[in-house]
Amino acid sequence: MAFEDLTARARIREAALEHFARDGYDRATIRAIAKTAGVSPGLLRHHYGSKEDLREACDHYVFEMLHRVNAELLTDPGATAQTQQTAKPFGCYVARSLADGSPTVGPIFDELVTMSEAWLARADDSRTDTPTVDRRVRAALVTAMKIGIPLLHDHVSRALGTDMFGLEGDRLVALALLDIYSHALIDEDVATSAAAGYEEPHR
């Protein structure tokens, strides 16, 4: 659906997501969001109240959408390209909210960790060894690493040689992640040897 075909309330929400992700919560203004949405600041306040209320509405929407996207991918991994494209703005929003220290983004991160747990549960079923670390802990680190990609977009783009948010950059990131996730970086013997040094706390 084209942006201009959305309802005024939806246009405001989409504009807010864009401004909060790009400019950060503190720098984004009601006037700028309203202008992008093609509405008056008064109409924005009519629908959402304060800027804080608008951020909470965006958080709730992102929470629901990420949950839906993850469910779709678990059901049909073959839909990764299309689904990830849909979810990209939400990832940028979450990364910026976390970087800005948003007090409302915690539940979104927690839900992302829960989503990562579902993927790790699938992977654990096919493992030949027993995981040595709780799945929740591993899921938290996987989530943090994935969020760090859009958070470091300037540096990642420089390494890629193209804007990671552009079509080519987006393709490279997706293919690289699929390659990384589908192949072990180190074998079990190396991992076991490295882990031995952490068996007893260092004093």
C-alpha positions as CSV (number, residue, x, y, z in Angstrom):
1,M,0.0,0.0,0.0
2,A,1.4,3.4,-1.0
3,F,2.1,5.9,1.8
4,E,-0.5,8.3,0.5
5,D,-3.2,5.6,0.6
6,L,-2.9,5.1,4.3
7,T,-5.3,6.7,6.8
8,A,-4.1,9.9,8.5
9,R,-3.4,8.0,11.7
10,A,-1.3,5.4,9.9
11,R,0.6,8.1,7.9
12,I,1.4,9.8,11.2
13,R,2.7,6.5,12.7
14,E,4.8,5.7,9.6
15,A,6.2,9.2,9.5
16,A,7.0,9.0,13.2
17,L,8.8,5.7,12.7
18,E,10.9,7.3,10.0
19,H,11.8,10.4,12.0
20,F,12.5,8.5,15.3
21,A,14.7,6.1,13.5
22,R,16.6,8.7,11.5
23,D,16.8,11.7,13.9
24,G,16.3,10.1,17.3
25,Y,13.4,10.8,19.7
26,D,14.8,14.0,21.1
27,R,15.6,15.6,17.7
28,A,12.3,14.5,16.0
29,T,9.6,17.2,16.3
30,I,5.8,17.0,16.1
31,R,5.9,19.6,13.4
32,A,8.4,17.7,11.2
33,I,6.5,14.4,11.7
34,A,3.2,16.1,10.8
35,K,4.7,17.6,7.7
36,T,6.0,14.2,6.5
37,A,2.6,12.7,7.2
38,G,0.9,15.4,5.3
39,V,-1.2,16.5,8.3
40,S,-1.4,19.4,10.6
41,P,0.3,19.3,14.1
42,G,-3.1,19.7,15.5
43,L,-4.4,16.6,13.8
44,L,-1.4,14.6,15.0
45,R,-2.1,15.6,18.6
46,H,-5.7,14.7,18.0
47,H,-4.8,11.2,17.1
48,Y,-1.8,10.6,19.4
49,G,-1.7,13.3,22.0
50,S,1.9,14.1,23.0
51,K,5.2,13.0,21.4
52,E,5.7,10.6,24.2
53,D,2.3,9.0,23.5
54,L,3.3,8.8,19.8
55,R,6.5,7.0,20.7
56,E,4.6,4.5,22.9
57,A,2.2,3.8,20.0
58,C,5.2,3.3,17.7
59,D,6.8,0.9,20.2
60,H,3.6,-1.1,20.4
61,Y,3.2,-1.2,16.6
62,V,6.8,-2.3,16.1
63,F,6.4,-5.0,18.8
64,E,3.4,-6.4,17.1
65,M,4.9,-6.3,13.6
66,L,8.2,-7.9,14.6
67,H,6.3,-10.7,16.3
68,R,4.3,-11.2,13.1
69,V,7.4,-11.1,10.9
70,N,9.1,-13.7,13.0
71,A,6.1,-16.0,13.0
72,E,6.0,-15.8,9.2
73,L,9.7,-16.6,8.8
74,L,9.4,-19.6,11.2
75,T,6.5,-20.9,9.1
76,D,8.1,-20.2,5.7
77,P,11.8,-19.5,5.8
78,G,11.7,-19.2,2.0
79,A,9.9,-15.9,2.4
80,T,13.0,-14.3,4.0
81,A,13.8,-11.8,1.3
82,Q,10.3,-10.3,1.1
83,T,9.7,-10.4,4.9
84,Q,13.1,-8.9,5.8
85,Q,12.4,-6.0,3.5
86,T,9.2,-5.4,5.3
87,A,10.9,-5.6,8.7
88,K,13.9,-3.4,7.8
89,P,12.4,-0.1,9.0
90,F,11.5,-1.7,12.4
91,G,15.1,-2.8,12.9
92,C,16.3,0.7,12.3
93,Y,13.8,2.0,14.7
94,V,14.7,-0.4,17.5
95,A,18.5,0.2,17.0
96,R,18.1,3.9,17.3
97,S,15.8,3.6,20.3
98,L,18.3,1.4,22.1
99,A,21.2,3.8,21.2
100,D,19.2,6.7,22.5
101,G,18.4,4.9,25.7
102,S,14.6,5.0,25.2
103,P,12.9,3.9,28.4
104,T,10.2,2.2,26.5
105,V,12.2,0.0,24.1
106,G,13.1,-2.7,26.7
107,P,10.1,-4.9,26.1
108,I,10.8,-4.9,22.3
109,F,14.4,-6.1,22.9
110,D,13.1,-8.8,25.3
111,E,10.6,-9.9,22.6
112,L,13.4,-10.0,20.0
113,V,15.4,-12.3,22.4
114,T,12.4,-14.6,22.7
115,M,12.1,-14.7,18.9
116,S,15.8,-15.6,18.7
117,E,15.2,-18.4,21.2
118,A,12.7,-20.0,18.8
119,W,15.3,-20.1,16.1
120,L,18.0,-21.5,18.5
121,A,15.5,-24.2,19.7
122,R,15.3,-25.4,16.1
123,A,19.1,-25.4,15.8
124,D,19.6,-27.1,19.1
125,D,17.4,-30.0,17.9
126,S,19.9,-30.9,15.3
127,R,23.0,-30.4,17.4
128,T,25.2,-33.5,18.2
129,D,26.4,-31.9,21.5
130,T,24.6,-30.4,24.5
131,P,24.7,-26.6,24.6
132,T,26.9,-25.4,27.5
133,V,25.1,-22.0,27.9
134,D,21.4,-21.4,28.6
135,R,19.4,-20.7,25.4
136,R,18.2,-17.3,26.7
137,V,21.7,-16.1,27.2
138,R,22.7,-17.2,23.6
139,A,19.5,-15.6,22.2
140,A,20.3,-12.3,24.0
141,L,23.8,-12.1,22.3
142,V,22.5,-13.1,18.9
143,T,19.8,-10.4,19.2
144,A,22.4,-7.8,20.3
145,M,24.7,-8.6,17.4
146,K,21.9,-8.4,14.9
147,I,20.7,-5.0,16.2
148,G,24.3,-3.8,16.1
149,I,24.3,-4.0,12.3
150,P,21.9,-1.1,11.6
151,L,23.3,0.7,14.6
152,L,26.7,0.8,13.0
153,H,25.3,1.5,9.5
154,D,27.9,4.1,8.6
155,H,30.8,1.8,9.3
156,V,29.2,-1.3,7.9
157,S,28.4,0.7,4.7
158,R,32.0,1.7,4.4
159,A,33.1,-1.9,4.7
160,L,30.6,-3.0,2.1
161,G,31.5,-0.2,-0.3
162,T,27.8,0.7,-0.6
163,D,25.0,2.0,1.6
164,M,23.7,-1.0,3.6
165,F,20.2,0.5,3.4
166,G,20.3,0.6,-0.4
167,L,19.2,-2.3,-2.6
168,E,22.7,-3.7,-3.2
169,G,23.8,-3.1,0.4
170,D,20.6,-4.8,1.7
171,R,21.2,-7.8,-0.5
172,L,24.8,-8.1,0.6
173,V,23.9,-8.0,4.3
174,A,21.2,-10.5,3.9
175,L,23.3,-13.0,1.9
176,A,26.3,-12.6,4.3
177,L,24.1,-13.2,7.3
178,L,22.6,-16.3,5.7
179,D,26.1,-17.6,4.9
180,I,27.3,-16.9,8.5
181,Y,24.3,-18.5,10.2
182,S,24.4,-21.6,8.0
183,H,28.1,-22.4,8.6
184,A,30.1,-22.9,11.8
185,L,32.8,-20.3,12.3
186,I,34.9,-22.8,14.4
187,D,34.6,-26.5,14.9
188,E,33.6,-28.3,18.1
189,D,37.2,-29.3,19.0
190,V,38.4,-25.7,18.9
191,A,35.3,-24.5,20.8
192,T,35.9,-27.1,23.5
193,S,39.5,-26.1,23.9
194,A,38.7,-22.4,24.1
195,A,35.9,-23.0,26.6
196,A,38.2,-25.0,28.9
197,G,39.8,-21.7,30.0
198,Y,36.5,-20.4,31.3
199,E,35.6,-23.5,33.4
200,E,37.0,-21.9,36.6
201,P,36.5,-18.2,37.4
202,H,39.7,-16.2,37.1
203,R,40.8,-14.6,40.4
